[in-house]
Amino acid sequence: MRIGVIIGIIIGIIILIMVAAWAVGYFGSSASETIKPEGAVMGKALIVYDPGLSGGTKTVAGYMAEDLKAKGYEVKLAGVRSNEASDPSGYNLLIVGSPTYGAKPTGPITSYLENLKSPGNITAGVYALAGRDTQDSNLVMAEMLQNKSIPVKVSVKYGNSAFGASADRSQYSDFISQLLA
């Protein structure tokens, strides 16, 4: 009887952790925020991300938004499930970020890209937090955008873990510099 109780408690804890992780990811991907530059607006950027379990891609999106703001861009940070993510028209730049699960972008990012309507004249960049050297979910996202006639100027995979962003912010500034070049 004791072993059954212990197994039941362990299963209960695992289920609780899974539900909590799902809730954090779900509700985190529904948020949006507008970041405006101090001076004149040079352009508008939409950064769409799926925070995943760790929130790493949201952290990276925030770093990129700060860099764009410093360069005069008004930035909409939009979780993949937010209403603001659905319409990229009116933006000069589209950046899409996803953690890598099973060597692919997350399901919500894949659905987003499949349903995305090409807004015309927009430049895109994609980034992924990857699990292994051979898991290039950024290339999957880039191909999906290019199939919709949206040019992808930068496609990058960061790190070897989907569970966190690097503290080296210069690599995210490099991404923005390449996108704006």
Backbone as JSON Lines, residues from 0, in Angstrom:
{"i":0,"aa":"M","n":[0.82,-1.2,0.0],"ca":[0.0,0.0,0.0],"c":[0.86,1.25,0.0]}
{"i":1,"aa":"R","n":[1.95,1.25,0.74],"ca":[2.8,2.44,0.82],"c":[3.38,2.81,-0.55]}
{"i":2,"aa":"I","n":[3.83,1.83,-1.29],"ca":[4.42,2.1,-2.59],"c":[3.4,2.72,-3.53]}
{"i":3,"aa":"G","n":[2.15,2.29,-3.44],"ca":[1.08,2.86,-4.26],"c":[0.84,4.32,-3.92]}
{"i":4,"aa":"V","n":[0.88,4.67,-2.65],"ca":[0.7,6.06,-2.22],"c":[1.86,6.92,-2.73]}
{"i":5,"aa":"I","n":[3.06,6.41,-2.59],"ca":[4.24,7.16,-3.05],"c":[4.18,7.39,-4.55]}
{"i":6,"aa":"I","n":[3.84,6.37,-5.32],"ca":[3.72,6.5,-6.77],"c":[2.62,7.51,-7.12]}
{"i":7,"aa":"G","n":[1.51,7.45,-6.39],"ca":[0.41,8.39,-6.62],"c":[0.83,9.83,-6.37]}
{"i":8,"aa":"I","n":[1.59,10.05,-5.31],"ca":[2.08,11.39,-4.99],"c":[3.03,11.89,-6.08]}
{"i":9,"aa":"I","n":[3.93,11.03,-6.53],"ca":[4.88,11.41,-7.57],"c":[4.15,11.75,-8.87]}
{"i":10,"aa":"I","n":[3.18,10.93,-9.24],"ca":[2.4,11.2,-10.46],"c":[1.63,12.52,-10.31]}
{"i":11,"aa":"G","n":[1.08,12.76,-9.13],"ca":[0.35,14.0,-8.88],"c":[1.25,15.22,-9.01]}
{"i":12,"aa":"I","n":[2.47,15.14,-8.49],"ca":[3.42,16.25,-8.6],"c":[3.81,16.49,-10.05]}
{"i":13,"aa":"I","n":[4.05,15.42,-10.79],"ca":[4.41,15.55,-12.21],"c":[3.28,16.22,-12.98]}
{"i":14,"aa":"I","n":[2.04,15.81,-12.73],"ca":[0.89,16.41,-13.41],"c":[0.76,17.88,-13.05]}
{"i":15,"aa":"L","n":[0.96,18.22,-11.8],"ca":[0.87,19.61,-11.35],"c":[1.94,20.46,-12.04]}
{"i":16,"aa":"I","n":[3.14,19.96,-12.15],"ca":[4.22,20.69,-12.82],"c":[3.89,20.89,-14.3]}
{"i":17,"aa":"M","n":[3.37,19.84,-14.92],"ca":[3.03,19.94,-16.35],"c":[1.91,20.97,-16.58]}
{"i":18,"aa":"V","n":[0.92,20.98,-15.73],"ca":[-0.19,21.94,-15.86],"c":[0.33,23.36,-15.64]}
{"i":19,"aa":"A","n":[1.18,23.54,-14.65],"ca":[1.74,24.86,-14.38],"c":[2.59,25.34,-15.55]}
{"i":20,"aa":"A","n":[3.41,24.48,-16.13],"ca":[4.24,24.86,-17.28],"c":[3.36,25.21,-18.47]}
{"i":21,"aa":"W","n":[2.32,24.43,-18.71],"ca":[1.41,24.73,-19.81],"c":[0.75,26.09,-19.59]}
{"i":22,"aa":"A","n":[0.28,26.36,-18.38],"ca":[-0.41,27.62,-18.08],"c":[0.51,28.81,-18.29]}
{"i":23,"aa":"V","n":[1.76,28.7,-17.83],"ca":[2.73,29.79,-18.01],"c":[2.95,30.04,-19.5]}
{"i":24,"aa":"G","n":[3.17,28.99,-20.27],"ca":[3.39,29.14,-21.71],"c":[2.16,29.69,-22.42]}
{"i":25,"aa":"Y","n":[1.0,29.18,-22.07],"ca":[-0.23,29.61,-22.74],"c":[-0.52,31.08,-22.48]}
{"i":26,"aa":"F","n":[-0.53,31.46,-21.22],"ca":[-0.87,32.83,-20.89],"c":[0.24,33.8,-21.27]}
{"i":27,"aa":"G","n":[1.49,33.34,-21.22],"ca":[2.6,34.18,-21.66],"c":[2.59,34.45,-23.14]}
{"i":28,"aa":"S","n":[2.0,33.55,-23.91],"ca":[1.96,33.74,-25.36],"c":[0.75,34.54,-25.8]}
{"i":29,"aa":"S","n":[-0.05,35.02,-24.87],"ca":[-1.23,35.83,-25.19],"c":[-0.98,37.31,-24.93]}
{"i":30,"aa":"A","n":[0.15,37.64,-24.35],"ca":[0.46,39.02,-23.98],"c":[1.02,39.8,-25.16]}
{"i":31,"aa":"S","n":[0.9,41.13,-25.07],"ca":[1.55,42.0,-26.05],"c":[1.89,43.33,-25.38]}
{"i":32,"aa":"E","n":[2.85,44.02,-25.99],"ca":[3.31,45.28,-25.43],"c":[3.89,46.12,-26.57]}
{"i":33,"aa":"T","n":[3.66,47.43,-26.51],"ca":[4.24,48.34,-27.49],"c":[5.37,49.11,-26.84]}
{"i":34,"aa":"I","n":[6.5,49.16,-27.54],"ca":[7.68,49.88,-27.05],"c":[7.98,50.98,-28.06]}
{"i":35,"aa":"K","n":[8.0,52.23,-27.59],"ca":[8.2,53.37,-28.49],"c":[9.57,54.0,-28.24]}
{"i":36,"aa":"P","n":[10.2,54.48,-29.33],"ca":[11.5,55.14,-29.18],"c":[11.33,56.52,-28.56]}
{"i":37,"aa":"E","n":[12.44,57.07,-28.08],"ca":[12.43,58.4,-27.46],"c":[12.13,59.5,-28.49]}
{"i":38,"aa":"G","n":[12.75,59.4,-29.66],"ca":[12.62,60.46,-30.67],"c":[11.7,60.04,-31.8]}
{"i":39,"aa":"A","n":[12.12,60.45,-32.99],"ca":[11.32,60.17,-34.2],"c":[11.29,58.67,-34.48]}
{"i":40,"aa":"V","n":[10.16,58.21,-35.0],"ca":[9.99,56.79,-35.34],"c":[10.56,56.56,-36.74]}
{"i":41,"aa":"M","n":[11.56,55.67,-36.83],"ca":[12.22,55.35,-38.1],"c":[11.51,54.21,-38.84]}
{"i":42,"aa":"G","n":[10.74,53.42,-38.11],"ca":[10.03,52.28,-38.68],"c":[9.27,51.55,-37.61]}
{"i":43,"aa":"K","n":[8.56,50.5,-38.02],"ca":[7.77,49.71,-37.08],"c":[8.14,48.24,-37.21]}
{"i":44,"aa":"A","n":[8.27,47.59,-36.08],"ca":[8.65,46.17,-36.06],"c":[7.65,45.38,-35.23]}
{"i":45,"aa":"L","n":[7.33,44.19,-35.72],"ca":[6.48,43.24,-34.99],"c":[7.36,42.04,-34.64]}
{"i":46,"aa":"I","n":[7.47,41.77,-33.33],"ca":[8.22,40.6,-32.87],"c":[7.22,39.62,-32.27]}
{"i":47,"aa":"V","n":[7.08,38.48,-32.93],"ca":[6.15,37.43,-32.49],"c":[6.97,36.29,-31.91]}
{"i":48,"aa":"Y","n":[6.59,35.84,-30.72],"ca":[7.36,34.8,-30.04],"c":[6.43,33.81,-29.35]}
{"i":49,"aa":"D","n":[6.92,32.61,-29.18],"ca":[6.28,31.65,-28.28],"c":[7.25,31.5,-27.12]}
{"i":50,"aa":"P","n":[6.83,31.86,-25.9],"ca":[7.77,31.82,-24.78],"c":[8.21,30.42,-24.4]}
{"i":51,"aa":"G","n":[7.45,29.41,-24.81],"ca":[7.8,28.04,-24.44],"c":[7.71,27.85,-22.93]}
{"i":52,"aa":"L","n":[8.4,26.84,-22.44],"ca":[8.35,26.52,-21.01],"c":[9.22,27.45,-20.18]}
{"i":53,"aa":"S","n":[10.34,27.9,-20.73],"ca":[11.29,28.69,-19.95],"c":[11.13,30.19,-20.12]}
{"i":54,"aa":"G","n":[10.48,30.62,-21.18],"ca":[10.38,32.05,-21.45],"c":[11.59,32.61,-22.16]}
{"i":55,"aa":"G","n":[12.51,31.75,-22.57],"ca":[13.75,32.2,-23.21],"c":[13.53,32.99,-24.48]}
{"i":56,"aa":"T","n":[12.61,32.56,-25.33],"ca":[12.39,33.29,-26.58],"c":[11.75,34.65,-26.32]}
{"i":57,"aa":"K","n":[10.98,34.77,-25.25],"ca":[10.42,36.08,-24.89],"c":[11.54,36.99,-24.39]}
{"i":58,"aa":"T","n":[12.48,36.44,-23.64],"ca":[13.62,37.22,-23.17],"c":[14.42,37.76,-24.35]}
{"i":59,"aa":"V","n":[14.7,36.89,-25.32],"ca":[15.43,37.3,-26.52],"c":[14.63,38.38,-27.27]}
{"i":60,"aa":"A","n":[13.33,38.19,-27.4],"ca":[12.48,39.18,-28.07],"c":[12.59,40.54,-27.37]}
{"i":61,"aa":"G","n":[12.63,40.53,-26.06],"ca":[12.79,41.77,-25.3],"c":[14.12,42.45,-25.58]}
{"i":62,"aa":"Y","n":[15.19,41.68,-25.64],"ca":[16.51,42.24,-25.96],"c":[16.5,42.85,-27.35]}
{"i":63,"aa":"M","n":[15.9,42.14,-28.31],"ca":[15.84,42.66,-29.68],"c":[14.99,43.92,-29.74]}
{"i":64,"aa":"A","n":[13.91,43.95,-28.99],"ca":[13.03,45.13,-28.97],"c":[13.78,46.34,-28.42]}
{"i":65,"aa":"E","n":[14.57,46.15,-27.38],"ca":[15.35,47.25,-26.82],"c":[16.34,47.8,-27.85]}
{"i":66,"aa":"D","n":[16.97,46.89,-28.59],"ca":[17.92,47.31,-29.62],"c":[17.22,48.08,-30.74]}
{"i":67,"aa":"L","n":[16.07,47.58,-31.16],"ca":[15.3,48.28,-32.2],"c":[14.83,49.65,-31.71]}
{"i":68,"aa":"K","n":[14.4,49.72,-30.47],"ca":[13.97,51.0,-29.89],"c":[15.11,52.0,-29.93]}
{"i":69,"aa":"A","n":[16.33,51.57,-29.59],"ca":[17.49,52.45,-29.6],"c":[17.81,52.93,-31.02]}
{"i":70,"aa":"K","n":[17.37,52.17,-32.01],"ca":[17.6,52.53,-33.42],"c":[16.41,53.29,-34.01]}
{"i":71,"aa":"G","n":[15.45,53.67,-33.17],"ca":[14.33,54.5,-33.62],"c":[13.08,53.75,-34.06]}
{"i":72,"aa":"Y","n":[12.99,52.47,-33.74],"ca":[11.83,51.68,-34.15],"c":[10.78,51.62,-33.05]}
{"i":73,"aa":"E","n":[9.53,51.7,-33.47],"ca":[8.42,51.38,-32.58],"c":[8.22,49.87,-32.7]}
{"i":74,"aa":"V","n":[8.17,49.19,-31.56],"ca":[8.15,47.74,-31.57],"c":[6.9,47.21,-30.87]}
{"i":75,"aa":"K","n":[6.26,46.27,-31.52],"ca":[5.15,45.53,-30.9],"c":[5.69,44.16,-30.55]}
{"i":76,"aa":"L","n":[5.81,43.88,-29.26],"ca":[6.17,42.54,-28.77],"c":[4.87,41.79,-28.6]}
{"i":77,"aa":"A","n":[4.71,40.7,-29.32],"ca":[3.42,40.0,-29.32],"c":[3.61,38.51,-29.13]}
{"i":78,"aa":"G","n":[3.0,37.98,-28.09],"ca":[2.95,36.53,-27.94],"c":[2.19,35.93,-29.1]}
{"i":79,"aa":"V","n":[2.56,34.73,-29.5],"ca":[2.01,34.12,-30.71],"c":[0.48,33.98,-30.65]}
{"i":80,"aa":"R","n":[-0.09,33.89,-29.46],"ca":[-1.54,33.75,-29.34],"c":[-2.26,35.09,-29.15]}
{"i":81,"aa":"S","n":[-1.53,36.19,-29.17],"ca":[-2.17,37.5,-28.98],"c":[-2.84,37.96,-30.27]}
{"i":82,"aa":"N","n":[-3.83,38.82,-30.13],"ca":[-4.51,39.38,-31.29],"c":[-3.57,40.22,-32.14]}
{"i":83,"aa":"E","n":[-2.62,40.88,-31.5],"ca":[-1.7,41.77,-32.2],"c":[-0.76,41.03,-33.14]}
{"i":84,"aa":"A","n":[-0.51,39.75,-32.88],"ca":[0.41,38.98,-33.72],"c":[-0.19,38.64,-35.07]}
{"i":85,"aa":"S","n":[-1.5,38.63,-35.16],"ca":[-2.17,38.09,-36.36],"c":[-2.04,38.94,-37.61]}
{"i":86,"aa":"D","n":[-1.78,40.24,-37.47],"ca":[-1.76,41.09,-38.65],"c":[-0.45,41.88,-38.75]}
{"i":87,"aa":"P","n":[0.48,41.43,-39.59],"ca":[1.76,42.13,-39.72],"c":[1.73,43.32,-40.69]}
{"i":88,"aa":"S","n":[0.56,43.62,-41.26],"ca":[0.5,44.76,-42.18],"c":[0.77,46.05,-41.39]}
{"i":89,"aa":"G","n":[1.45,46.97,-42.04],"ca":[1.79,48.23,-41.39],"c":[3.15,48.2,-40.7]}
{"i":90,"aa":"Y","n":[3.81,47.05,-40.73],"ca":[5.14,46.92,-40.12],"c":[6.2,46.81,-41.21]}
{"i":91,"aa":"N","n":[7.39,47.33,-40.91],"ca":[8.54,47.21,-41.82],"c":[9.27,45.9,-41.59]}
{"i":92,"aa":"L","n":[9.27,45.45,-40.33],"ca":[10.02,44.26,-39.94],"c":[9.12,43.27,-39.22]}
{"i":93,"aa":"L","n":[9.34,41.99,-39.49],"ca":[8.68,40.91,-38.77],"c":[9.78,39.98,-38.26]}
{"i":94,"aa":"I","n":[9.78,39.76,-36.95],"ca":[10.72,38.83,-36.33],"c":[9.89,37.75,-35.64]}
{"i":95,"aa":"V","n":[10.24,36.49,-35.89],"ca":[9.51,35.38,-35.29],"c":[10.51,34.51,-34.52]}
{"i":96,"aa":"G","n":[10.18,34.21,-33.26],"ca":[11.06,33.41,-32.42],"c":[10.34,32.24,-31.79]}
{"i":97,"aa":"S","n":[11.05,31.1,-31.72],"ca":[10.46,29.89,-31.15],"c":[11.52,29.06,-30.45]}
{"i":98,"aa":"P","n":[11.13,28.4,-29.35],"ca":[12.01,27.35,-28.84],"c":[11.93,26.15,-29.8]}
{"i":99,"aa":"T","n":[12.87,25.25,-29.65],"ca":[12.88,24.04,-30.48],"c":[12.42,22.87,-29.63]}
{"i":100,"aa":"Y","n":[11.36,22.22,-30.07],"ca":[10.88,21.01,-29.41],"c":[10.76,19.94,-30.48]}
{"i":101,"aa":"G","n":[11.45,18.84,-30.29],"ca":[11.39,17.76,-31.27],"c":[11.95,18.17,-32.62]}
{"i":102,"aa":"A","n":[12.98,18.99,-32.62],"ca":[13.68,19.47,-33.81],"c":[12.82,20.4,-34.68]}
{"i":103,"aa":"K","n":[11.73,20.93,-34.12],"ca":[10.82,21.8,-34.88],"c":[10.45,23.01,-34.03]}
{"i":104,"aa":"P","n":[9.92,24.06,-34.7],"ca":[9.33,25.15,-33.92],"c":[8.09,24.62,-33.19]}
{"i":105,"aa":"T","n":[7.64,25.35,-32.21],"ca":[6.46,24.91,-31.45],"c":[5.23,24.87,-32.34]}
{"i":106,"aa":"G","n":[4.23,24.13,-31.92],"ca":[2.97,24.04,-32.65],"c":[2.32,25.4,-32.86]}
{"i":107,"aa":"P","n":[2.24,26.25,-31.82],"ca":[1.62,27.56,-32.04],"c":[2.37,28.42,-33.07]}
{"i":108,"aa":"I","n":[3.7,28.36,-33.09],"ca":[4.46,29.12,-34.1],"c":[4.22,28.53,-35.49]}
{"i":109,"aa":"T","n":[4.21,27.22,-35.59],"ca":[3.94,26.58,-36.89],"c":[2.56,26.98,-37.4]}
{"i":110,"aa":"S","n":[1.55,26.93,-36.55],"ca":[0.19,27.35,-36.96],"c":[0.16,28.81,-37.35]}
{"i":111,"aa":"Y","n":[0.84,29.64,-36.58],"ca":[0.9,31.08,-36.89],"c":[1.46,31.3,-38.29]}
{"i":112,"aa":"L","n":[2.6,30.66,-38.57],"ca":[3.24,30.84,-39.88],"c":[2.39,30.25,-41.01]}
{"i":113,"aa":"E","n":[1.72,29.13,-40.76],"ca":[0.85,28.54,-41.79],"c":[-0.32,29.46,-42.14]}
{"i":114,"aa":"N","n":[-0.85,30.18,-41.14],"ca":[-2.02,31.03,-41.34],"c":[-1.68,32.48,-41.65]}
{"i":115,"aa":"L","n":[-0.41,32.83,-41.62],"ca":[0.02,34.21,-41.84],"c":[-0.25,34.64,-43.28]}
{"i":116,"aa":"K","n":[-0.84,35.81,-43.42],"ca":[-1.07,36.41,-44.73],"c":[0.11,37.33,-45.04]}
{"i":117,"aa":"S","n":[0.64,37.22,-46.24],"ca":[1.77,38.06,-46.63],"c":[1.33,39.52,-46.68]}
{"i":118,"aa":"P","n":[1.98,40.38,-45.89],"ca":[1.56,41.78,-45.83],"c":[2.15,42.65,-46.94]}
{"i":119,"aa":"G","n":[2.87,42.05,-47.85],"ca":[3.47,42.85,-48.92],"c":[4.92,43.16,-48.59]}
{"i":120,"aa":"N","n":[5.25,44.44,-48.5],"ca":[6.62,44.88,-48.35],"c":[7.06,44.81,-46.87]}
{"i":121,"aa":"I","n":[7.62,43.69,-46.49],"ca":[8.1,43.5,-45.12],"c":[9.36,42.65,-45.18]}
{"i":122,"aa":"T","n":[10.28,42.92,-44.27],"ca":[11.5,42.12,-44.16],"c":[11.39,41.3,-42.89]}
{"i":123,"aa":"A","n":[11.78,40.03,-42.97],"ca":[11.63,39.13,-41.83],"c":[12.96,38.59,-41.35]}
{"i":124,"aa":"G","n":[12.96,38.22,-40.09],"ca":[14.05,37.49,-39.47],"c":[13.46,36.46,-38.54]}
{"i":125,"aa":"V","n":[14.12,35.32,-38.39],"ca":[13.64,34.28,-37.49],"c":[14.79,33.84,-36.59]}
{"i":126,"aa":"Y","n":[14.43,33.44,-35.37],"ca":[15.42,32.9,-34.46],"c":[14.8,31.75,-33.67]}
{"i":127,"aa":"A","n":[15.66,30.84,-33.27],"ca":[15.22,29.69,-32.48],"c":[16.21,29.46,-31.35]}
{"i":128,"aa":"L","n":[15.69,29.01,-30.25],"ca":[16.54,28.48,-29.18],"c":[16.53,26.98,-29.4]}
{"i":129,"aa":"A","n":[17.7,26.42,-29.7],"ca":[17.75,25.05,-30.22],"c":[18.18,24.04,-29.17]}
{"i":130,"aa":"G","n":[17.78,22.8,-29.41],"ca":[18.11,21.71,-28.52],"c":[19.43,21.04,-28.84]}
{"i":131,"aa":"R","n":[19.74,20.84,-30.09],"ca":[20.98,20.17,-30.51],"c":[21.51,20.84,-31.76]}
{"i":132,"aa":"D","n":[22.74,20.52,-32.09],"ca":[23.36,21.12,-33.27],"c":[22.59,20.82,-34.55]}
{"i":133,"aa":"T","n":[21.94,19.67,-34.62],"ca":[21.24,19.28,-35.84],"c":[19.78,19.74,-35.87]}
{"i":134,"aa":"Q","n":[19.33,20.42,-34.84],"ca":[17.94,20.85,-34.78],"c":[17.83,22.31,-35.21]}
{"i":135,"aa":"D","n":[17.52,22.5,-36.48],"ca":[17.48,23.83,-37.08],"c":[16.05,24.29,-37.31]}
{"i":136,"aa":"S","n":[15.31,24.48,-36.23],"ca":[13.92,24.91,-36.4],"c":[13.84,26.31,-37.0]}
{"i":137,"aa":"N","n":[14.91,27.11,-36.87],"ca":[14.93,28.41,-37.52],"c":[14.83,28.26,-39.04]}
{"i":138,"aa":"L","n":[15.45,27.22,-39.6],"ca":[15.37,27.0,-41.05],"c":[13.96,26.6,-41.47]}
{"i":139,"aa":"V","n":[13.27,25.86,-40.62],"ca":[11.88,25.49,-40.9],"c":[11.01,26.75,-40.96]}
{"i":140,"aa":"M","n":[11.2,27.65,-39.97],"ca":[10.41,28.9,-39.96],"c":[10.74,29.77,-41.16]}
{"i":141,"aa":"A","n":[12.03,29.86,-41.49],"ca":[12.43,30.68,-42.65],"c":[11.8,30.15,-43.93]}
{"i":142,"aa":"E","n":[11.81,28.85,-44.11],"ca":[11.22,28.26,-45.31],"c":[9.72,28.53,-45.38]}
{"i":143,"aa":"M","n":[9.04,28.44,-44.24],"ca":[7.6,28.7,-44.23],"c":[7.3,30.14,-44.66]}
{"i":144,"aa":"L","n":[8.1,31.09,-44.19],"ca":[7.9,32.49,-44.58],"c":[8.23,32.71,-46.05]}
{"i":145,"aa":"Q","n":[9.33,32.13,-46.51],"ca":[9.73,32.29,-47.9],"c":[8.7,31.68,-48.85]}
{"i":146,"aa":"N","n":[8.04,30.61,-48.43],"ca":[6.98,30.0,-49.24],"c":[5.77,30.92,-49.37]}
{"i":147,"aa":"K","n":[5.67,31.91,-48.49],"ca":[4.59,32.91,-48.55],"c":[5.09,34.2,-49.2]}
{"i":148,"aa":"S","n":[6.25,34.14,-49.85],"ca":[6.87,35.29,-50.51],"c":[7.24,36.4,-49.53]}
{"i":149,"aa":"I","n":[7.58,36.02,-48.31],"ca":[8.09,36.97,-47.33],"c":[9.6,36.74,-47.23]}
{"i":150,"aa":"P","n":[10.4,37.71,-47.67],"ca":[11.85,37.51,-47.65],"c":[12.4,37.45,-46.22]}
{"i":151,"aa":"V","n":[13.23,36.44,-45.97],"ca":[13.86,36.27,-44.66],"c":[15.32,36.67,-44.81]}
{"i":152,"aa":"K","n":[15.68,37.75,-44.15],"ca":[17.03,38.29,-44.25],"c":[17.99,37.64,-43.25]}
{"i":153,"aa":"V","n":[17.47,37.25,-42.08],"ca":[18.31,36.65,-41.05],"c":[17.59,35.43,-40.46]}
{"i":154,"aa":"S","n":[18.33,34.33,-40.35],"ca":[17.81,33.1,-39.74],"c":[18.9,32.56,-38.83]}
{"i":155,"aa":"V","n":[18.63,32.55,-37.52],"ca":[19.67,32.2,-36.55],"c":[19.14,31.19,-35.52]}
{"i":156,"aa":"K","n":[20.03,30.3,-35.13],"ca":[19.75,29.38,-34.02],"c":[20.7,29.76,-32.89]}
{"i":157,"aa":"Y","n":[20.15,29.98,-31.71],"ca":[20.97,30.34,-30.56],"c":[21.08,29.18,-29.6]}
{"i":158,"aa":"G","n":[22.29,28.88,-29.2],"ca":[22.55,27.95,-28.12],"c":[22.2,26.51,-28.41]}
{"i":159,"aa":"N","n":[22.39,25.73,-27.38],"ca":[22.11,24.3,-27.45],"c":[20.98,23.92,-26.5]}
{"i":160,"aa":"S","n":[20.19,24.9,-26.1],"ca":[19.11,24.6,-25.17],"c":[17.89,25.45,-25.48]}
{"i":161,"aa":"A","n":[16.74,24.83,-25.46],"ca":[15.49,25.57,-25.63],"c":[15.06,26.19,-24.31]}
{"i":162,"aa":"F","n":[15.84,25.95,-23.26],"ca":[15.45,26.39,-21.91],"c":[16.22,27.6,-21.43]}
{"i":163,"aa":"G","n":[16.43,28.57,-22.27],"ca":[17.01,29.8,-21.79],"c":[17.8,30.53,-22.83]}
{"i":164,"aa":"A","n":[17.81,31.84,-22.68],"ca":[18.54,32.7,-23.58],"c":[19.91,33.0,-22.99]}
{"i":165,"aa":"S","n":[20.87,33.18,-23.84],"ca":[22.21,33.54,-23.41],"c":[22.2,34.96,-22.86]}
{"i":166,"aa":"A","n":[23.05,35.21,-21.89],"ca":[23.17,36.55,-21.34],"c":[24.0,37.45,-22.25]}
{"i":167,"aa":"D","n":[24.63,36.89,-23.27],"ca":[25.43,37.66,-24.22],"c":[24.51,38.4,-25.18]}
{"i":168,"aa":"R","n":[24.14,39.61,-24.81],"ca":[23.17,40.37,-25.59],"c":[23.73,40.86,-26.91]}
{"i":169,"aa":"S","n":[25.05,40.84,-27.08],"ca":[25.63,41.33,-28.33],"c":[25.2,40.47,-29.52]}
{"i":170,"aa":"Q","n":[24.97,39.18,-29.27],"ca":[24.54,38.33,-30.38],"c":[23.14,38.71,-30.88]}
{"i":171,"aa":"Y","n":[22.3,39.22,-29.99],"ca":[20.97,39.65,-30.41],"c":[21.04,41.0,-31.11]}
{"i":172,"aa":"S","n":[21.97,41.84,-30.7],"ca":[22.21,43.12,-31.39],"c":[22.74,42.85,-32.8]}
{"i":173,"aa":"D","n":[23.59,41.82,-32.94],"ca":[24.09,41.44,-34.27],"c":[22.94,41.02,-35.18]}
{"i":174,"aa":"F","n":[21.98,40.28,-34.63],"ca":[20.8,39.86,-35.4],"c":[20.09,41.11,-35.95]}
{"i":175,"aa":"I","n":[19.85,42.1,-35.08],"ca":[19.15,43.33,-35.49],"c":[19.97,44.08,-36.53]}
{"i":176,"aa":"S","n":[21.27,44.18,-36.32],"ca":[22.13,44.87,-37.29],"c":[22.06,44.21,-38.66]}
{"i":177,"aa":"Q","n":[22.08,42.89,-38.69],"ca":[21.98,42.16,-39.97],"c":[20.61,42.38,-40.62]}
{"i":178,"aa":"L","n":[19.58,42.41,-39.8],"ca":[18.23,42.59,-40.33],"c":[18.06,43.98,-40.94]}
{"i":179,"aa":"L","n":[18.68,44.98,-40.32],"ca":[18.53,46.36,-40.79],"c":[19.52,46.73,-41.89]}
{"i":180,"aa":"A","n":[20.54,45.89,-42.11],"ca":[21.57,46.22,-43.13],"c":[21.02,46.16,-44.53]}
